[in-house]
Amino acid sequence: MIAKLSGVLDSLDVDACVVDVGGVGYLAYCSGKTLGRLPPIGQPVSLSVITHVREDHIHLYGFLDAAERDWFRLLTTVQGVGSRVALSIQTVLTSGELAAAIALQDKAALARADGVGPKLAARIANELKDKVGGLSPAAPLDGGRGTAASAILATGAADDAVSALVNLGYRRIDAFGAVSGAQRRLGAEASIEALIRAGLAELAS
């Protein structure tokens, strides 16, 4: 299995890139957000890779960071979410926005992706709500803008507030949702103390 590609970016397509590794070009399918973050063609690039082997093909899926790779794996555990749909979701939502949408059960945010209707969005939100805590801490905390579910954890104080609530024994997904709601109400400049107090109040309600 191929787990990583390090070489030179050879070319870009709408949904994939080709990485030249020692004269061999590897086609890796990527989300739109990953493609937008790649270096210029001809420059060095390194991708984490998930390899899918089927009877009729071998497909590589490339990611610039572990968070996006882990989210891809998690998304594809949901019935009805194949590789292409997972990349479609990751094209419209960052890892932070995904975590927020699931924490807040924001099905509309998930349904923005091509191939995701209301029923599938509801299934994703419901099935993954208890699994987000299994991701690395960096995965849901990379920020995000533009949707109701994404105006969260915009500061280090919010990140610290989530960690504090987790240390108090709350599940990470619950702490994330509570702090995100608190930050929406209090604003991006809210202190960690204010976020913790508001988060605790929300968890107790």
Helices and strands as residue ranges (DSSP letters): E 4-12, E 16-21, E 24-29, H 32-37, E 44-53, E 58-63, H 66-75, H 83-92, H 95-103, H 107-110, H 118-128, G 132-134, G 139-141, H 156-167, H 172-186, H 192-204
